[in-house]
């Protein structure tokens, strides 16, 4: 007489264990959320602390790597995009931790293989680069320029790393808040009324086509997010746009 295998054994034999892990994925990203809350202050990161206790970050990246692509595709678009932003930022932090101490992300890799072309993102049973994730998936498939205020490249010139995970149910508000935070940083973005000049981060030049596709032009896109006290400058037809210098220094929290 044949003995029936327990259901769990059958699932394991069929290779469904990872699929079940993906189905149970917590869309609030609790492990990543705990790490951000404890190791990020004012957008700056305690890389040394993460390196000395790497379990939380590694556990989160292992967890997202187990999410099957078909399960991911069944989620709402806000949940998908929140997931991909979190994966990008977590993989970037891991890349820095793997090479820490380092003064800039640009010190990683070589002339022929930049840090953004390192195979460091494990997703859907594949290994890809940060460039693959950003330029091959996030930008073309989700077409939301506000991701440029959320994707963090481990440099002080980039937007601040949020000290909470992105979640689909709050994603729109979180991205709007990131835009306002980034544009309020006068080291990166400011206006000089006497010169009728708007100084913007190079991000707005590098990805101008993304902003123009949604807003007609860069200034029109950022107008809703600019500090109200200076927004009138954006209405001036003859306002000039110059770009500030990008700071590639590591976005590290100073060690006390």
Secondary structure, DSSP 8 states (H G I E B T S, - for coil): ------HHHHHHHTT-HHHHHHHT--TT-HHHHHHHHHHEETTEE-HHHHHHTTHHHHHHHHHHHTS-HHHHHTS-HHHHHHHHHHHHHHHHHHHHHHH-S-S-GGGSS-SSS-GGGSS-EEETTEEE-HHIIIIIIIHHHH--GGGGGT---SBTTS----SS---GGGHHHHHHHHHHHHHT-TTTSEEEGGGTEEEE-THHHHTHHHHHHHHSSHHHHHGGGS-GGGGGGGG-TT-EEEE-----SB-B----
